[in-house]
Amino acid sequence: MRTRRPLRLAFVLLTASLFVAGCGGPKGEPFPVDAYLNAPANLQGNRYSLDAEIDSQLEWTEGVGRLIAVKPLGRDLRLPVFIADDHKANLMVAQRYRFEVTVRKGGLLTVTDLKKL
């Protein structure tokens, strides 16, 4: 009976450390900007992490969401991103976020999760 206790404790500690190591980092693979610019339809249905700075709000419809322009960090270009009102995010120009996005029909980048950097 005594030999199981250290094994159980080691298992609990290992599980906890794996959980903590996975928190805060990107959930998906990095967003392939060049592939998206060349053929966005090829990425439909895929999920990615996109670290970007908010450049401007392009459109907002109450109860639906907003379309914003973001600049991927380290790149000098803008991408349109849709954020549903469900996220209840207070977004401001120049803020940096890690967006978890899904590429929808027509190449629309839809945010599924976001975290301020």
Secondary structure, DSSP 8 states (H G I E B T S, - for coil): -TTHHHHHHHHHHHHHHHHHHHSSS-SSEE--HHHHHH-GGGGTT-EEEEEEEEEEEEEEETTTEEEEEEEETT-S--EEEEEEGGG-----TT-EEEEEEEE-GGG-EEEEEEEE-
